Amino acid sequence: MSELPGKIRVQDAVLANMVSIAAVLEYLDSREPGAKAAIEHRAREIAHTIKSSLDHDSPKDGGQEA
């Protein structure tokens, strides 16, 4: 096997968490229509904020600071 066992376990854990989150979103949406879309929208906003913050904090010139 070429993959590291730890990497496979992490990938399996991530997949399991994604499936669990999807199930919770479906349940919430069945209880309150529109909940899934609202939560997904907010998650995209948070992801964008985190990505923007990381992009802002990382050096733009290949890792060399002026």
MODA-V266672 format. One record per backbone hydrogen bond with DSSP energy under -0.5 kcal/mol. NH is the residue of the N-H (numbers start at 1). CO is the residue of the C=O. If there is no record, write none. Layout:
BEGIN
nh=NH co=CO
nh=NH co=CO
END
This chain:
BEGIN
nh=8 co=4
nh=9 co=5
nh=10 co=6
nh=11 co=7
nh=12 co=8
nh=13 co=9
nh=14 co=10
nh=15 co=11
nh=16 co=12
nh=17 co=13
nh=18 co=14
nh=19 co=15
nh=20 co=16
nh=21 co=17
nh=22 co=18
nh=23 co=19
nh=24 co=20
nh=25 co=21
nh=26 co=22
nh=27 co=23
nh=28 co=24
nh=29 co=25
nh=30 co=26
nh=31 co=27
nh=32 co=28
nh=35 co=32
nh=38 co=34
nh=39 co=35
nh=40 co=36
nh=41 co=37
nh=42 co=38
nh=43 co=39
nh=44 co=40
nh=45 co=41
nh=46 co=42
nh=47 co=43
nh=48 co=44
nh=49 co=45
nh=50 co=46
nh=51 co=47
nh=52 co=48
nh=53 co=49
nh=54 co=50
nh=55 co=51
nh=56 co=52
nh=57 co=53
nh=58 co=54
nh=64 co=61
nh=65 co=63
END
